[in-house]
């Protein structure tokens, strides 16, 4: 698996969006008041409306169930079981050192 996406959270999504645009020149695909996708940041990513949290590093796989089993067996603490979202499915976890991560697939 490889890093595919990074997701920021923000309780002030419009302020974060404005900052990223002004400071870094990034633009966005608007998915409504709850989500803004980064359009040209050098890596795929987005900003989700919600409580402030560290950025979420998201890996991509073709076999989500196998990735879930492997991550679980390696000692991760699953924080969100597999769920569907527009565009695919994913699960979220904390690696043993505490970093929040996720794995997603298109199917």
Chimera marker file (.cmm) of the C-alpha trace (Angstrom):
<marker_set name="trace">
<marker id="1" x="0.000" y="0.000" z="0.000" r="1" g="1" b="0" radius="0.5"/>
<marker id="2" x="1.103" y="3.551" z="-0.658" r="1" g="1" b="0" radius="0.5"/>
<marker id="3" x="0.097" y="6.912" z="0.735" r="1" g="1" b="0" radius="0.5"/>
<marker id="4" x="-2.659" y="8.166" z="-1.526" r="1" g="1" b="0" radius="0.5"/>
<marker id="5" x="-4.387" y="11.047" z="0.270" r="1" g="1" b="0" radius="0.5"/>
<marker id="6" x="-4.077" y="13.390" z="3.236" r="1" g="1" b="0" radius="0.5"/>
<marker id="7" x="-7.120" y="14.815" z="4.954" r="1" g="1" b="0" radius="0.5"/>
<marker id="8" x="-7.120" y="17.903" z="7.148" r="1" g="1" b="0" radius="0.5"/>
<marker id="9" x="-9.920" y="18.748" z="9.542" r="1" g="1" b="0" radius="0.5"/>
<marker id="10" x="-11.092" y="22.212" z="10.456" r="1" g="1" b="0" radius="0.5"/>
<marker id="11" x="-13.798" y="23.702" z="12.668" r="1" g="1" b="0" radius="0.5"/>
<marker id="12" x="-13.479" y="26.786" z="10.412" r="1" g="1" b="0" radius="0.5"/>
<marker id="13" x="-13.319" y="25.201" z="6.962" r="1" g="1" b="0" radius="0.5"/>
<marker id="14" x="-13.686" y="28.475" z="5.032" r="1" g="1" b="0" radius="0.5"/>
<marker id="15" x="-10.839" y="30.073" z="7.019" r="1" g="1" b="0" radius="0.5"/>
<marker id="16" x="-8.613" y="27.038" z="6.406" r="1" g="1" b="0" radius="0.5"/>
<marker id="17" x="-9.497" y="27.047" z="2.709" r="1" g="1" b="0" radius="0.5"/>
<marker id="18" x="-8.685" y="30.770" z="2.442" r="1" g="1" b="0" radius="0.5"/>
<marker id="19" x="-5.381" y="30.296" z="4.272" r="1" g="1" b="0" radius="0.5"/>
<marker id="20" x="-4.292" y="27.401" z="2.031" r="1" g="1" b="0" radius="0.5"/>
<marker id="21" x="-5.214" y="29.428" z="-1.064" r="1" g="1" b="0" radius="0.5"/>
<marker id="22" x="-3.467" y="32.620" z="0.093" r="1" g="1" b="0" radius="0.5"/>
<marker id="23" x="-0.367" y="31.001" z="1.622" r="1" g="1" b="0" radius="0.5"/>
<marker id="24" x="0.235" y="28.144" z="-0.820" r="1" g="1" b="0" radius="0.5"/>
<marker id="25" x="-1.767" y="29.017" z="-3.949" r="1" g="1" b="0" radius="0.5"/>
<marker id="26" x="-3.900" y="25.863" z="-3.683" r="1" g="1" b="0" radius="0.5"/>
<marker id="27" x="-7.325" y="25.640" z="-5.294" r="1" g="1" b="0" radius="0.5"/>
<marker id="28" x="-10.252" y="23.396" z="-4.412" r="1" g="1" b="0" radius="0.5"/>
<marker id="29" x="-13.090" y="21.271" z="-5.688" r="1" g="1" b="0" radius="0.5"/>
<marker id="30" x="-16.119" y="22.264" z="-3.651" r="1" g="1" b="0" radius="0.5"/>
<marker id="31" x="-18.158" y="19.346" z="-2.314" r="1" g="1" b="0" radius="0.5"/>
<marker id="32" x="-20.382" y="21.544" z="-0.156" r="1" g="1" b="0" radius="0.5"/>
<marker id="33" x="-20.012" y="23.083" z="3.285" r="1" g="1" b="0" radius="0.5"/>
<marker id="34" x="-18.589" y="19.887" z="4.826" r="1" g="1" b="0" radius="0.5"/>
<marker id="35" x="-15.761" y="19.028" z="2.397" r="1" g="1" b="0" radius="0.5"/>
<marker id="36" x="-13.268" y="20.736" z="0.117" r="1" g="1" b="0" radius="0.5"/>
<marker id="37" x="-10.940" y="18.647" z="-2.046" r="1" g="1" b="0" radius="0.5"/>
<marker id="38" x="-7.426" y="19.965" z="-2.690" r="1" g="1" b="0" radius="0.5"/>
<marker id="39" x="-7.069" y="20.479" z="-6.439" r="1" g="1" b="0" radius="0.5"/>
<marker id="40" x="-3.365" y="21.253" z="-6.899" r="1" g="1" b="0" radius="0.5"/>
<marker id="41" x="-1.454" y="20.714" z="-3.660" r="1" g="1" b="0" radius="0.5"/>
<marker id="42" x="1.033" y="18.171" z="-5.013" r="1" g="1" b="0" radius="0.5"/>
<marker id="43" x="-0.766" y="15.264" z="-3.340" r="1" g="1" b="0" radius="0.5"/>
<marker id="44" x="-4.418" y="14.327" z="-3.298" r="1" g="1" b="0" radius="0.5"/>
<marker id="45" x="-6.202" y="15.549" z="-0.198" r="1" g="1" b="0" radius="0.5"/>
<marker id="46" x="-9.023" y="17.479" z="1.307" r="1" g="1" b="0" radius="0.5"/>
<marker id="47" x="-10.387" y="19.494" z="4.207" r="1" g="1" b="0" radius="0.5"/>
<marker id="48" x="-13.240" y="18.034" z="6.233" r="1" g="1" b="0" radius="0.5"/>
<marker id="49" x="-15.413" y="20.245" z="8.419" r="1" g="1" b="0" radius="0.5"/>
<marker id="50" x="-15.300" y="19.170" z="12.047" r="1" g="1" b="0" radius="0.5"/>
<marker id="51" x="-13.273" y="19.259" z="15.234" r="1" g="1" b="0" radius="0.5"/>
<marker id="52" x="-9.574" y="19.977" z="14.856" r="1" g="1" b="0" radius="0.5"/>
<marker id="53" x="-7.473" y="16.812" z="14.613" r="1" g="1" b="0" radius="0.5"/>
<marker id="54" x="-4.042" y="15.962" z="13.229" r="1" g="1" b="0" radius="0.5"/>
<marker id="55" x="-3.994" y="15.328" z="9.475" r="1" g="1" b="0" radius="0.5"/>
<marker id="56" x="-5.215" y="11.867" z="8.517" r="1" g="1" b="0" radius="0.5"/>
<marker id="57" x="-2.833" y="9.921" z="6.264" r="1" g="1" b="0" radius="0.5"/>
<marker id="58" x="-4.806" y="7.652" z="3.935" r="1" g="1" b="0" radius="0.5"/>
<marker id="59" x="-3.421" y="4.632" z="2.094" r="1" g="1" b="0" radius="0.5"/>
<marker id="60" x="-5.047" y="2.996" z="-0.930" r="1" g="1" b="0" radius="0.5"/>
<marker id="61" x="-5.571" y="-0.714" z="-1.570" r="1" g="1" b="0" radius="0.5"/>
<marker id="62" x="-7.394" y="-2.941" z="-4.022" r="1" g="1" b="0" radius="0.5"/>
<marker id="63" x="-8.471" y="-5.354" z="-1.238" r="1" g="1" b="0" radius="0.5"/>
<marker id="64" x="-9.879" y="-3.513" z="1.765" r="1" g="1" b="0" radius="0.5"/>
<marker id="65" x="-10.755" y="-6.609" z="3.778" r="1" g="1" b="0" radius="0.5"/>
<marker id="66" x="-7.220" y="-8.029" z="3.400" r="1" g="1" b="0" radius="0.5"/>
<marker id="67" x="-5.729" y="-4.666" z="4.406" r="1" g="1" b="0" radius="0.5"/>
<marker id="68" x="-8.039" y="-4.544" z="7.440" r="1" g="1" b="0" radius="0.5"/>
<marker id="69" x="-6.884" y="-8.013" z="8.514" r="1" g="1" b="0" radius="0.5"/>
<marker id="70" x="-3.200" y="-7.163" z="8.009" r="1" g="1" b="0" radius="0.5"/>
<marker id="71" x="-3.395" y="-3.833" z="9.854" r="1" g="1" b="0" radius="0.5"/>
<marker id="72" x="-5.314" y="-5.442" z="12.725" r="1" g="1" b="0" radius="0.5"/>
<marker id="73" x="-2.847" y="-8.342" z="12.992" r="1" g="1" b="0" radius="0.5"/>
<marker id="74" x="0.079" y="-5.897" z="13.047" r="1" g="1" b="0" radius="0.5"/>
<marker id="75" x="-1.265" y="-4.257" z="16.210" r="1" g="1" b="0" radius="0.5"/>
<marker id="76" x="-3.341" y="-1.289" z="15.073" r="1" g="1" b="0" radius="0.5"/>
<marker id="77" x="-6.298" y="-0.118" z="17.145" r="1" g="1" b="0" radius="0.5"/>
<marker id="78" x="-9.265" y="0.164" z="14.801" r="1" g="1" b="0" radius="0.5"/>
<marker id="79" x="-11.063" y="3.443" z="15.470" r="1" g="1" b="0" radius="0.5"/>
<marker id="80" x="-13.669" y="3.158" z="12.716" r="1" g="1" b="0" radius="0.5"/>
<marker id="81" x="-14.737" y="-0.100" z="11.101" r="1" g="1" b="0" radius="0.5"/>
<marker id="82" x="-15.105" y="-0.382" z="7.310" r="1" g="1" b="0" radius="0.5"/>
<marker id="83" x="-17.713" y="2.082" z="6.022" r="1" g="1" b="0" radius="0.5"/>
<marker id="84" x="-18.888" y="3.368" z="2.657" r="1" g="1" b="0" radius="0.5"/>
<marker id="85" x="-18.504" y="6.941" z="1.448" r="1" g="1" b="0" radius="0.5"/>
<marker id="86" x="-19.034" y="8.562" z="-1.959" r="1" g="1" b="0" radius="0.5"/>
<marker id="87" x="-16.329" y="7.032" z="-4.131" r="1" g="1" b="0" radius="0.5"/>
<marker id="88" x="-15.457" y="3.951" z="-2.105" r="1" g="1" b="0" radius="0.5"/>
<marker id="89" x="-15.020" y="2.438" z="1.338" r="1" g="1" b="0" radius="0.5"/>
<marker id="90" x="-12.464" y="2.847" z="4.118" r="1" g="1" b="0" radius="0.5"/>
<marker id="91" x="-11.536" y="2.108" z="7.710" r="1" g="1" b="0" radius="0.5"/>
<marker id="92" x="-9.559" y="4.163" z="10.212" r="1" g="1" b="0" radius="0.5"/>
<marker id="93" x="-7.031" y="3.168" z="12.856" r="1" g="1" b="0" radius="0.5"/>
<marker id="94" x="-4.228" y="4.245" z="15.167" r="1" g="1" b="0" radius="0.5"/>
<marker id="95" x="-0.859" y="2.644" z="14.569" r="1" g="1" b="0" radius="0.5"/>
<marker id="96" x="0.890" y="1.508" z="17.792" r="1" g="1" b="0" radius="0.5"/>
<marker id="97" x="2.707" y="4.847" z="18.150" r="1" g="1" b="0" radius="0.5"/>
<marker id="98" x="-0.605" y="6.734" z="18.031" r="1" g="1" b="0" radius="0.5"/>
<marker id="99" x="-0.690" y="8.225" z="14.518" r="1" g="1" b="0" radius="0.5"/>
<marker id="100" x="-4.138" y="8.279" z="12.949" r="1" g="1" b="0" radius="0.5"/>
<marker id="101" x="-4.318" y="6.578" z="9.557" r="1" g="1" b="0" radius="0.5"/>
<marker id="102" x="-6.892" y="5.117" z="7.180" r="1" g="1" b="0" radius="0.5"/>
<marker id="103" x="-7.033" y="2.708" z="4.263" r="1" g="1" b="0" radius="0.5"/>
<marker id="104" x="-9.488" y="3.064" z="1.397" r="1" g="1" b="0" radius="0.5"/>
<marker id="105" x="-10.495" y="1.252" z="-1.763" r="1" g="1" b="0" radius="0.5"/>
<marker id="106" x="-12.740" y="2.133" z="-4.657" r="1" g="1" b="0" radius="0.5"/>
<marker id="107" x="-14.819" y="-1.042" z="-4.118" r="1" g="1" b="0" radius="0.5"/>
<link id1="1" id2="2" r="1" g="1" b="0" radius="0.2"/>
<link id1="2" id2="3" r="1" g="1" b="0" radius="0.2"/>
<link id1="3" id2="4" r="1" g="1" b="0" radius="0.2"/>
<link id1="4" id2="5" r="1" g="1" b="0" radius="0.2"/>
<link id1="5" id2="6" r="1" g="1" b="0" radius="0.2"/>
<link id1="6" id2="7" r="1" g="1" b="0" radius="0.2"/>
<link id1="7" id2="8" r="1" g="1" b="0" radius="0.2"/>
<link id1="8" id2="9" r="1" g="1" b="0" radius="0.2"/>
<link id1="9" id2="10" r="1" g="1" b="0" radius="0.2"/>
<link id1="10" id2="11" r="1" g="1" b="0" radius="0.2"/>
<link id1="11" id2="12" r="1" g="1" b="0" radius="0.2"/>
<link id1="12" id2="13" r="1" g="1" b="0" radius="0.2"/>
<link id1="13" id2="14" r="1" g="1" b="0" radius="0.2"/>
<link id1="14" id2="15" r="1" g="1" b="0" radius="0.2"/>
<link id1="15" id2="16" r="1" g="1" b="0" radius="0.2"/>
<link id1="16" id2="17" r="1" g="1" b="0" radius="0.2"/>
<link id1="17" id2="18" r="1" g="1" b="0" radius="0.2"/>
<link id1="18" id2="19" r="1" g="1" b="0" radius="0.2"/>
<link id1="19" id2="20" r="1" g="1" b="0" radius="0.2"/>
<link id1="20" id2="21" r="1" g="1" b="0" radius="0.2"/>
<link id1="21" id2="22" r="1" g="1" b="0" radius="0.2"/>
<link id1="22" id2="23" r="1" g="1" b="0" radius="0.2"/>
<link id1="23" id2="24" r="1" g="1" b="0" radius="0.2"/>
<link id1="24" id2="25" r="1" g="1" b="0" radius="0.2"/>
<link id1="25" id2="26" r="1" g="1" b="0" radius="0.2"/>
<link id1="26" id2="27" r="1" g="1" b="0" radius="0.2"/>
<link id1="27" id2="28" r="1" g="1" b="0" radius="0.2"/>
<link id1="28" id2="29" r="1" g="1" b="0" radius="0.2"/>
<link id1="29" id2="30" r="1" g="1" b="0" radius="0.2"/>
<link id1="30" id2="31" r="1" g="1" b="0" radius="0.2"/>
<link id1="31" id2="32" r="1" g="1" b="0" radius="0.2"/>
<link id1="32" id2="33" r="1" g="1" b="0" radius="0.2"/>
<link id1="33" id2="34" r="1" g="1" b="0" radius="0.2"/>
<link id1="34" id2="35" r="1" g="1" b="0" radius="0.2"/>
<link id1="35" id2="36" r="1" g="1" b="0" radius="0.2"/>
<link id1="36" id2="37" r="1" g="1" b="0" radius="0.2"/>
<link id1="37" id2="38" r="1" g="1" b="0" radius="0.2"/>
<link id1="38" id2="39" r="1" g="1" b="0" radius="0.2"/>
<link id1="39" id2="40" r="1" g="1" b="0" radius="0.2"/>
<link id1="40" id2="41" r="1" g="1" b="0" radius="0.2"/>
<link id1="41" id2="42" r="1" g="1" b="0" radius="0.2"/>
<link id1="42" id2="43" r="1" g="1" b="0" radius="0.2"/>
<link id1="43" id2="44" r="1" g="1" b="0" radius="0.2"/>
<link id1="44" id2="45" r="1" g="1" b="0" radius="0.2"/>
<link id1="45" id2="46" r="1" g="1" b="0" radius="0.2"/>
<link id1="46" id2="47" r="1" g="1" b="0" radius="0.2"/>
<link id1="47" id2="48" r="1" g="1" b="0" radius="0.2"/>
<link id1="48" id2="49" r="1" g="1" b="0" radius="0.2"/>
<link id1="49" id2="50" r="1" g="1" b="0" radius="0.2"/>
<link id1="50" id2="51" r="1" g="1" b="0" radius="0.2"/>
<link id1="51" id2="52" r="1" g="1" b="0" radius="0.2"/>
<link id1="52" id2="53" r="1" g="1" b="0" radius="0.2"/>
<link id1="53" id2="54" r="1" g="1" b="0" radius="0.2"/>
<link id1="54" id2="55" r="1" g="1" b="0" radius="0.2"/>
<link id1="55" id2="56" r="1" g="1" b="0" radius="0.2"/>
<link id1="56" id2="57" r="1" g="1" b="0" radius="0.2"/>
<link id1="57" id2="58" r="1" g="1" b="0" radius="0.2"/>
<link id1="58" id2="59" r="1" g="1" b="0" radius="0.2"/>
<link id1="59" id2="60" r="1" g="1" b="0" radius="0.2"/>
<link id1="60" id2="61" r="1" g="1" b="0" radius="0.2"/>
<link id1="61" id2="62" r="1" g="1" b="0" radius="0.2"/>
<link id1="62" id2="63" r="1" g="1" b="0" radius="0.2"/>
<link id1="63" id2="64" r="1" g="1" b="0" radius="0.2"/>
<link id1="64" id2="65" r="1" g="1" b="0" radius="0.2"/>
<link id1="65" id2="66" r="1" g="1" b="0" radius="0.2"/>
<link id1="66" id2="67" r="1" g="1" b="0" radius="0.2"/>
<link id1="67" id2="68" r="1" g="1" b="0" radius="0.2"/>
<link id1="68" id2="69" r="1" g="1" b="0" radius="0.2"/>
<link id1="69" id2="70" r="1" g="1" b="0" radius="0.2"/>
<link id1="70" id2="71" r="1" g="1" b="0" radius="0.2"/>
<link id1="71" id2="72" r="1" g="1" b="0" radius="0.2"/>
<link id1="72" id2="73" r="1" g="1" b="0" radius="0.2"/>
<link id1="73" id2="74" r="1" g="1" b="0" radius="0.2"/>
<link id1="74" id2="75" r="1" g="1" b="0" radius="0.2"/>
<link id1="75" id2="76" r="1" g="1" b="0" radius="0.2"/>
<link id1="76" id2="77" r="1" g="1" b="0" radius="0.2"/>
<link id1="77" id2="78" r="1" g="1" b="0" radius="0.2"/>
<link id1="78" id2="79" r="1" g="1" b="0" radius="0.2"/>
<link id1="79" id2="80" r="1" g="1" b="0" radius="0.2"/>
<link id1="80" id2="81" r="1" g="1" b="0" radius="0.2"/>
<link id1="81" id2="82" r="1" g="1" b="0" radius="0.2"/>
<link id1="82" id2="83" r="1" g="1" b="0" radius="0.2"/>
<link id1="83" id2="84" r="1" g="1" b="0" radius="0.2"/>
<link id1="84" id2="85" r="1" g="1" b="0" radius="0.2"/>
<link id1="85" id2="86" r="1" g="1" b="0" radius="0.2"/>
<link id1="86" id2="87" r="1" g="1" b="0" radius="0.2"/>
<link id1="87" id2="88" r="1" g="1" b="0" radius="0.2"/>
<link id1="88" id2="89" r="1" g="1" b="0" radius="0.2"/>
<link id1="89" id2="90" r="1" g="1" b="0" radius="0.2"/>
<link id1="90" id2="91" r="1" g="1" b="0" radius="0.2"/>
<link id1="91" id2="92" r="1" g="1" b="0" radius="0.2"/>
<link id1="92" id2="93" r="1" g="1" b="0" radius="0.2"/>
<link id1="93" id2="94" r="1" g="1" b="0" radius="0.2"/>
<link id1="94" id2="95" r="1" g="1" b="0" radius="0.2"/>
<link id1="95" id2="96" r="1" g="1" b="0" radius="0.2"/>
<link id1="96" id2="97" r="1" g="1" b="0" radius="0.2"/>
<link id1="97" id2="98" r="1" g="1" b="0" radius="0.2"/>
<link id1="98" id2="99" r="1" g="1" b="0" radius="0.2"/>
<link id1="99" id2="100" r="1" g="1" b="0" radius="0.2"/>
<link id1="100" id2="101" r="1" g="1" b="0" radius="0.2"/>
<link id1="101" id2="102" r="1" g="1" b="0" radius="0.2"/>
<link id1="102" id2="103" r="1" g="1" b="0" radius="0.2"/>
<link id1="103" id2="104" r="1" g="1" b="0" radius="0.2"/>
<link id1="104" id2="105" r="1" g="1" b="0" radius="0.2"/>
<link id1="105" id2="106" r="1" g="1" b="0" radius="0.2"/>
<link id1="106" id2="107" r="1" g="1" b="0" radius="0.2"/>
</marker_set>
